[in-house]
Amino acid sequence: MTSNVKDVDVVVIGGGPGGSVAAATLAKAGRSVLLVEQRRFPRFHIGESMLPYSMGLFERMGIADHVASQGYVIKPGAEFIVRDAVFRIPFADQGPDRHPVTYQVERSRFDAMLLQNARDQGAMVLENASVTEVLFDDAERAEGVRFQVGGLTRTVTARHVIDAGGRSSRIAKQLGLRRINTKLRNVAVFRHYREFDDGNTPGHRGDIQIGAHQDGWVWAIPIAEDRISIGAVTARSTVRESSPEAVFDEHLSRVARIGQRLAGVVPDSGIKVETDYTYYADDVCGPGWSLVGDAGCFVDPMFSGGVFLAMATGMRAAETAAVILKDPDSAEIWQAGYANFFKTGYDTYMRLVYMYYESHFNMPSVLTPAGLGILGDPWFARLVSGDFWSKENPIAEFLRAQPRWNTFSPFSVAYGCPVYPTDTEPM
């Protein structure tokens, strides 16, 4: 196949959730798609907690029943531990006609499932193939990629290139687009445990736990009936002054409620580290190309928005490319719309994260003086479920009105939820 493929409608770089959704969306629409993934799936990845709005994307893709059949852990809510206080956000608080649960997943299985769906829809998928260069014509328009596979170098031309390559984004590197987010310079240290029994949880089975302490926070995510992911997020300086193993053990010991959930577990991996992982790009698309998900922006994983944002931008980038392929003269308008959609989603999510850190994990101290709530408030439940494009959400609008939390250069907010396009006030 690699020797015969010379021209396709779209090349997608990266087979994670964003790239797989983009490739599946375009292939389902009848477009020829080549997805190039540098690794062989299944492969390990962090970011195991989904948002409820992801369920709507699965429905739009026509795979909701298939996803439901995979046996993923049901996630009904999020528990926040702030020193001695504990509060919970049940996703059912969103109001009626909403998805009240989502999934916790082992990313190796979940991502492989989405990649297989791209194949099933008709996309050509190459694994163990590394894109070495995105090709541009004399007018600086993307026209294909050069990649290596099986020890050979190949070139494929395309009318559009979608880069969902995450931290390894080829376009971001070639064009020098990436900017470090200096407001969120944290490090995550984490590991998995086996022989896990969620019957030990002092809270609700399946919930994500987020336990804050003086120097950061700890996550607990059950990713299978007998496995759990535990991670500690803290300032880079904290790890530099100690070691990842020592920081992990000491920070986990500070959140006794999570420790109670871990009764009887056995480590299933060594300590892993993610560093310098918060960045963004002001330019997320250009002539013949689009960035998707982590290729264009990565945010602290505090509220588990990464996979949802990757899938949402992957779907929108694919839909935008499909329109442009039919009507090339409309490219500038549609690409501008995509850029605003991408930035609105990530900007809203980042502001939620900024509020969490700036308030020293005490979000009511910011929202209550503004007449806004958290516990039992459907708007907050919607926001932490993925409501990043709604004009009706007063908490999202409040966050967007805070200039100290600006990240991207000025852009036009793109209203219009990709999951609930006819959003109405919660009851």
Residue pairs with C-beta under 8 A, 6 or more apart in sequence:
1 124
1 126
2 126
2 129
2 149
2 150
2 152
2 154
3 154
5 34
5 124
5 154
5 156
6 155
6 156
6 157
7 156
7 157
7 158
8 32
8 33
8 34
8 124
8 156
8 157
8 158
9 26
9 31
9 32
9 33
9 158
9 159
9 160
9 325
10 23
10 26
10 31
10 32
10 33
10 34
10 158
10 159
10 160
10 161
10 162
10 318
10 321
10 325
11 33
11 34
11 35
11 36
11 144
11 145
11 156
11 158
11 160
11 161
11 162
12 19
12 22
12 23
12 26
12 33
12 34
12 35
12 36
12 123
12 161
12 162
12 164
13 19
13 35
13 36
13 131
13 134
13 145
13 161
13 162
13 163
13 164
13 165
13 169
13 170
13 171
13 295
14 35
14 36
14 37
14 38
14 163
14 164
14 165
14 166
14 168
14 169
14 292
14 295
15 23
15 35
15 37
15 39
15 41
15 111
15 115
15 118
15 125
15 127
15 164
16 45
16 111
16 164
16 166
16 293
16 294
16 310
17 110
17 111
17 114
17 293
17 307
17 310
17 311
17 314
18 164
18 292
18 293
18 294
18 295
18 310
18 311
18 313
18 314
19 35
19 37
19 118
19 162
19 164
19 165
19 292
19 293
19 314
20 35
20 111
20 114
20 115
20 117
20 118
20 314
21 57
21 61
21 114
21 118
21 310
21 311
21 314
21 315
21 318
22 162
22 164
22 292
22 314
22 315
22 317
22 318
23 33
23 35
23 118
23 121
23 123
23 125
23 318
24 61
24 114
24 117
24 118
24 120
24 121
24 123
25 61
25 314
25 315
25 318
25 319
25 322
26 33
26 123
26 318
26 321
26 322
27 33
27 118
27 121
27 122
27 123
28 62
28 121
28 122
29 318
29 322
31 321
31 322
31 325
32 124
33 118
33 122
33 123
33 124
34 123
34 124
34 126
34 156
34 158
35 115
35 118
35 123
35 124
35 125
35 126
36 126
36 129
36 130
36 131
36 145
36 147
36 149
37 115
37 125
37 126
37 127
37 128
37 129
38 128
38 129
38 130
38 131
38 165
38 168
39 127
39 128
40 127
40 128
41 108
41 111
41 112
41 115
41 127
42 108
42 109
42 111
42 112
43 108
43 111
44 107
44 108
45 107
45 108
45 111
46 107
46 188
46 190
46 229
46 231
46 272
46 274
46 301
47 107
47 301
47 304
47 306
47 307
48 104
48 105
48 106
48 107
48 221
48 223
48 229
49 75
49 104
49 105
49 208
49 219
49 221
49 304
50 75
50 102
50 103
50 104
50 105
50 304
50 307
50 308
51 102
51 303
51 304
51 305
51 307
51 308
51 384
51 385
51 386
52 91
52 94
52 98
52 99
52 100
52 101
52 102
52 385
52 386
53 99
53 308
53 312
53 385
53 386
53 387
53 417
53 419
53 420
54 102
54 103
54 307
54 308
54 311
54 386
55 64
55 99
55 101
55 102
56 99
56 418
56 419
56 420
57 308
57 311
57 312
57 315
57 418
57 419
58 64
58 67
60 315
60 418
60 419
61 117
61 315
63 117
66 113
66 117
67 103
67 113
70 109
70 110
70 113
72 103
72 104
72 105
72 110
73 103
73 104
73 105
73 206
73 222
73 223
73 224
73 225
74 101
74 102
74 103
74 104
74 206
75 91
75 101
75 102
75 103
75 104
75 206
75 207
75 208
76 90
76 91
76 92
76 100
76 101
76 204
76 206
76 207
77 88
77 89
77 90
77 91
77 92
77 204
77 207
78 88
78 89
78 91
78 207
78 208
78 209
78 210
78 304
78 384
79 86
79 87
79 88
79 203
79 204
79 207
79 208
79 209
79 210
80 86
80 87
80 88
80 89
80 210
80 212
80 361
81 209
81 210
81 211
81 212
81 255
81 257
81 258
82 212
82 361
82 362
83 212
83 213
86 203
86 257
87 374
87 375
88 203
88 204
88 207
89 374
89 375
89 380
89 381
89 384
90 100
90 381
91 98
91 99
91 100
91 101
91 102
91 381
91 385
92 98
92 100
92 381
93 376
93 377
93 378
93 380
93 381
94 100
94 378
94 381
94 382
94 385
94 426
95 378
95 381
95 382
95 426
95 427
96 426
96 427
98 382
98 385
98 420
99 385
101 206
102 385
103 110
104 206
104 208
104 221
104 222
104 223
105 223
106 223
106 224
106 227
115 125
118 125
119 125
126 147
126 149
128 149
128 150
129 147
129 148
129 149
130 147
130 148
130 149
131 145
131 146
131 147
131 165
131 170
132 146
132 147
132 148
132 153
132 170
133 145
133 146
133 170
133 174
134 142
134 144
134 145
134 161
134 163
134 170
134 171
134 174
134 289
135 142
135 143
135 144
135 145
135 146
135 155
135 157
136 142
136 143
136 288
137 143
139 287
140 286
140 287
141 287
141 288
142 158
142 160
142 161
142 171
142 286
142 287
142 288
142 289
143 157
143 158
143 288
144 155
144 156
144 157
144 158
144 161
145 155
145 156
145 158
145 161
145 170
146 153
146 154
146 155
147 153
147 154
147 155
147 156
148 154
159 288
159 325
160 288
160 289
160 290
160 321
160 324
160 325
161 171
161 288
161 289
161 290
162 289
162 290
162 292
162 314
162 317
162 318
162 321
163 169
163 170
163 171
163 172
163 289
163 290
163 291
163 292
163 295
164 291
164 292
164 293
164 294
164 295
164 310
164 314
165 171
165 295
166 293
166 294
166 295
166 298
167 277
167 294
167 298
169 178
169 291
169 294
169 295
169 296
171 177
171 289
171 291
171 295
172 178
172 281
172 291
172 295
172 296
175 283
175 286
177 281
177 282
177 283
177 291
177 296
178 279
178 280
178 281
179 279
179 280
179 281
179 282
180 276
180 278
180 279
181 278
181 279
181 280
181 299
181 350
181 407
183 278
183 354
183 407
184 278
184 299
184 300
184 350
184 353
184 354
184 357
185 235
185 236
185 276
185 278
186 216
186 233
186 234
186 235
186 236
186 277
186 278
186 300
187 233
187 234
187 235
187 236
187 238
187 239
187 273
187 274
187 275
187 276
187 277
188 231
188 232
188 233
188 273
188 274
188 277
188 301
189 231
189 232
189 234
189 239
189 244
189 245
189 247
189 248
189 271
189 272
189 273
190 219
190 229
190 230
190 231
190 232
190 248
190 271
190 272
190 274
191 229
191 230
191 231
191 248
191 267
191 268
191 269
191 270
191 271
191 272
192 223
192 227
192 228
192 229
192 230
192 267
192 268
192 269
193 227
193 228
193 230
193 262
193 265
193 266
193 267
193 268
194 226
194 227
194 265
194 266
194 267
194 268
195 226
195 264
195 265
195 266
196 222
196 224
196 225
196 226
196 227
196 228
196 262
196 264
196 265
197 226
197 263
197 264
198 205
198 206
198 222
198 225
198 228
198 261
199 205
200 260
200 261
200 262
200 263
200 264
201 207
201 260
201 261
202 257
202 260
202 261
203 209
203 257
203 261
205 222
206 222
208 219
208 220
208 221
208 304
209 218
209 219
209 220
209 221
209 255
209 257
209 258
209 261
210 217
210 218
210 219
210 302
211 217
211 218
211 219
211 220
211 254
211 255
211 257
211 258
212 361
213 251
213 254
213 255
214 254
215 234
215 235
215 238
215 251
216 232
216 233
216 234
216 235
216 238
216 251
217 232
217 233
217 302
217 361
218 230
218 231
218 232
218 233
218 251
218 252
218 254
218 255
218 258
219 229
219 230
219 231
219 232
219 233
219 301
220 228
220 229
220 230
220 258
220 261
220 262
221 228
221 229
221 230
222 228
222 229
223 229
227 268
228 261
228 262
228 265
230 252
230 258
230 262
232 247
232 248
232 251
232 252
233 300
233 301
233 302
234 247
234 251
236 275
236 276
238 247
239 247
239 273
239 275
242 250
244 271
244 273
245 271
248 271
252 258
252 259
253 259
277 298
277 300
278 298
278 299
278 300
279 297
279 298
280 296
280 297
280 298
280 346
280 407
280 408
281 291
281 296
281 297
282 408
282 409
283 339
284 290
284 291
284 296
284 297
284 338
284 339
284 342
284 343
285 291
285 317
285 335
285 338
285 339
285 342
286 335
287 331
290 317
290 320
290 321
290 335
290 338
291 317
291 342
292 310
292 313
292 314
292 317
293 306
293 309
293 310
293 311
293 313
293 314
294 306
294 310
296 313
296 342
296 346
297 309
297 342
297 346
298 306
299 305
299 306
299 309
299 346
299 349
299 350
299 353
300 353
300 357
302 352
302 353
302 356
302 357
303 349
303 352
303 353
303 356
303 384
305 349
305 386
305 388
308 386
309 345
309 346
309 349
309 388
312 345
312 386
312 418
313 341
313 342
313 345
315 418
316 338
316 341
316 342
316 418
317 338
317 342
320 334
320 335
320 337
320 338
323 330
323 334
324 330
324 331
324 334
324 335
337 414
339 411
340 411
340 412
340 413
340 414
341 389
341 414
343 408
343 411
343 414
344 388
344 389
344 411
344 413
344 414
344 415
345 388
345 389
346 407
346 408
347 400
347 407
347 408
347 411
348 383
348 388
348 389
348 396
348 399
348 400
349 388
350 405
350 407
351 399
351 400
351 402
351 405
352 383
352 384
352 399
354 405
355 363
355 366
355 367
355 399
355 405
356 363
358 366
359 365
359 366
363 374
364 373
364 374
367 373
367 374
367 380
367 395
367 398
370 398
372 379
372 380
372 394
372 395
372 398
373 379
373 380
374 380
377 395
378 426
379 387
379 393
379 394
379 395
379 396
379 426
380 395
382 390
382 393
382 426
383 393
383 395
383 396
386 419
387 393
387 396
387 417
388 396
389 414
389 415
389 416
389 417
389 418
390 396
390 415
390 417
390 423
391 397
391 415
392 423
392 424
392 425
399 405
400 413
417 423
